[in-house]
Amino acid sequence: MTDFSLVLIISAAVIGLVWLLAWFFIRVLQGEIDIGVNTALLILLAAILVVPFAMNFSAHMIANSMHSAGDAENPDAERKSR
C-alpha cells in the first residue's frame, strides 16, 4: 500500500467520523438522543481533539511521501564531482 492510498483511507475515515459526530450532535439537539451534559462535553472534547491530530498525521504522511529517502539527492556527491 502506497503512502498516498494510506492518506486517502485515513482522510476518508476522519471525514466519516466528523459526519458521524455531526449527526450525533444534531440528534442530541433535536432531543432524539438523551445524554447528560458531562457526556456531551466529553464527546465534544474528543471530537475537537481528533480533527487536529488527524490533520497533523496526514500532513506528516504527505510530507514523507513527497520527500521519500529514495528520491533524495546526495549533495556531497555533487560537490566532489566539481
C-alpha positions as CSV (number, residue, x, y, z in Angstrom):
1,M,0.0,0.0,0.0
2,T,1.5,3.3,-1.0
3,D,1.6,6.3,1.3
4,F,-0.9,8.2,-0.9
5,S,-3.5,5.5,-0.6
6,L,-3.0,5.4,3.2
7,V,-3.5,9.1,3.4
8,L,-6.8,8.7,1.4
9,I,-8.0,6.0,3.6
10,I,-7.2,7.9,6.8
11,S,-8.8,11.1,5.3
12,A,-12.0,9.2,4.4
13,A,-12.1,7.7,7.9
14,V,-11.7,11.2,9.6
15,I,-14.4,12.7,7.3
16,G,-16.7,9.8,8.2
17,L,-16.0,10.3,11.9
18,V,-16.7,14.1,11.6
19,W,-20.0,13.3,9.8
20,L,-20.9,10.7,12.4
21,L,-20.3,13.2,15.2
22,A,-22.2,15.9,13.4
23,W,-25.2,13.5,13.0
24,F,-24.9,12.6,16.7
25,F,-25.0,16.2,17.9
26,I,-27.9,17.1,15.6
27,R,-29.9,14.2,17.1
28,V,-29.0,15.4,20.6
29,L,-30.1,18.9,19.8
30,Q,-33.4,17.7,18.4
31,G,-34.0,15.7,21.6
32,E,-34.0,12.2,19.9
33,I,-31.0,11.1,21.9
34,D,-30.9,11.9,25.7
35,I,-27.5,12.2,27.2
36,G,-26.1,14.2,30.1
37,V,-24.3,17.5,29.8
38,N,-21.0,16.0,31.0
39,T,-21.2,13.2,28.5
40,A,-21.9,15.6,25.7
41,L,-19.0,17.8,26.7
42,L,-16.7,14.8,26.8
43,I,-17.7,13.7,23.3
44,L,-17.3,17.2,22.0
45,L,-13.8,17.4,23.5
46,A,-12.9,14.2,21.9
47,A,-14.2,15.4,18.5
48,I,-12.3,18.7,18.9
49,L,-9.0,16.8,19.6
50,V,-9.4,14.2,16.8
51,V,-9.5,16.8,14.0
52,P,-6.1,18.5,14.6
53,F,-4.5,15.1,15.3
54,A,-5.7,13.7,12.0
55,M,-4.7,16.8,10.1
56,N,-1.2,16.7,11.6
57,F,-0.9,13.0,10.9
58,S,-2.0,13.3,7.3
59,A,0.4,16.3,6.8
60,H,3.3,14.2,8.0
61,M,2.2,11.3,5.7
62,I,2.0,13.7,2.7
63,A,5.4,15.2,3.5
64,N,7.0,11.8,3.9
65,S,5.6,10.6,0.6
66,M,6.8,13.8,-1.2
67,H,10.3,13.6,0.4
68,S,11.0,9.9,0.5
69,A,14.5,8.7,1.2
70,G,15.0,7.2,-2.3
71,D,14.4,10.5,-4.0
72,A,16.9,12.5,-2.0
73,E,20.0,13.6,-3.8
74,N,23.4,13.3,-2.2
75,P,24.7,16.9,-2.0
76,D,28.3,15.6,-1.2
77,A,28.4,13.6,-4.5
78,E,27.6,16.8,-6.4
79,R,30.4,18.7,-4.7
80,K,33.0,16.0,-5.3
81,S,32.3,15.9,-9.0
82,R,33.2,19.6,-9.4
